């Protein structure tokens, strides 16, 4: 789950990181007061859950309260990559003499937290990673022991030769690690971490993603959820415990298992068409889940055929068959359904579907080809 | 031979009285797996319908049965603890089927179990099967067949699909192993390859990868530098859009890395043939043998 910058700043500040003060507003009229209270100059920052806000014009500097009001007026309601800006953060601006990058993720290879730092922070960090990887230092952190003093020294030295600055960096690294672990983060970034001309270190941007699997123990974080950047179908799918990603093609897919679902999409493309979605109904599938899946897919007017590809292990094919028939009846689905059911209780499923309009297929390949044929004929 | 599980596997089912644990215990017993006991705290002293004794703790279960492996079907919030409990009780292999475990919990559990010499497979995986000998997990047993192809995969049902084609075409398996779809797992693709490398029975290893991470690229590097078995591969997610999580927590293309195209290219550069569709795997294996 992604959370807004304003919430991430709060988490960082709580972990002792030097975050400049800020005020969240939803009306441009509030901007002047906020700017006066903080003291100018301020930065007016759109709060939307997409990258590249600055490049899209959603982050502006203001040197007076009047200017802050103008900028807030312009940014509120602005469209950034399909999202409407409804909230704006007014943050105390900091003069920048140096920009660093500091980020944390889990490293798959060592199975431990990994901190990545670079003296070349700012908006082009991905380019830095690609073209000059030697400018990024990766440090594996022991999850129990935390960051060792020698690691702190090495990391500080990688970013600066200035001892006064280095002294301020150690608490930043420790604070970021603490915040990352405390909120069950899967990604935490400060980009940039800046040094102002007077030699002070500031975290002027904040990004935190939360591990979805941990949300059951973080009620306060769950409240930070903002679904507006997600496709409504994807939100609805999550509520029904399905995994769905909207794509652009003509063939809807209902599959059990993420790997098989991706392989099904790939095969549709391989035989010359395009999938309309990724949809994994998961392991223990009830007829209700199939119904929920169907509901989301049939809403897409581009879908001309739906392919159901099930390899039953935990999933029982008769459950899926019953769900399909119910969906067809309850939702009045008139899009052709191509059904491939193999594995647990496949024979029972075959009997259930016999004599219905559903198009049977015995293999995945046959199912994909039939779905493409039907979709291109309509 | 085979890897990880065989006729000598003496298995404890953690979460045996739950819906999934109970169902799959019956399936494993029917397959011929030597299930020697189960654990559910507070339900010790019972016997399941299959006649398997239930214990309160792993320590007691291992002491009473001489178990050397466990499989975990407990809810996600208790699963990492169950992994540690099994390791502490002294089993050498823990197969964690449970899905939805927070990454942090596994990051903390894995060093603990490693210190005790336990191998963890999973979490969020279908398990391990050595056909005809032992099935530890949730995969349908009947699609497998004894043979000399080792299969290692990041997904569940896609593995069944590939195994189904292998079996249909007469290629049996030494061991099939689903390593799980999470970003942090106990046994990764490279660990599994190392196990197969040591196995006399395995002649060909089928690697089933997917988008996310760079284990496949690392695997290709190992093959290039001289891997003792022949290898065939399949990569899922060629059509996956970047930045979107495809079901598995691990299956996401981030910052232009972890794409299927990069993985396919790495395998091809290492001389490994990559199947375009799952059915092609059988053809490639046939050419290798």
Interface residues (C-beta under 8 A of the other chain):
Chain A: X106 X108 X109 X111 X112 X113 X126 X129 X130 X142 X143 X144 X181 X184 X186 X211 X212 X213 X214 X216 X217 X243 X245 X247 X255 X256 X257 X258 X259 X260 X261 X262 X263 X265 X266 X267 X268 X269 X270 X274 X275 X278 X280 X283 X284 X311 X312 X313 X314 X315 X342 X343 X344 X363 X364 X365
Chain B: X20 X76 X77 X99 X100 X101 X102 X103 X104 X106 X107 X108 X110 X111 X126 X138 X139 X140 X143 X153 X154 X155 X156 X157 X158 X159 X160 X161 X164 X181 X183 X184 X185 X188 X208 X210 X211 X213 X214 X215 X218 X234 X236 X237 X238 X239 X240 X241 X244 X245 X246 X247 X248 X249 X250 X251 X255 X256 X260 X276 X277 X278 X279
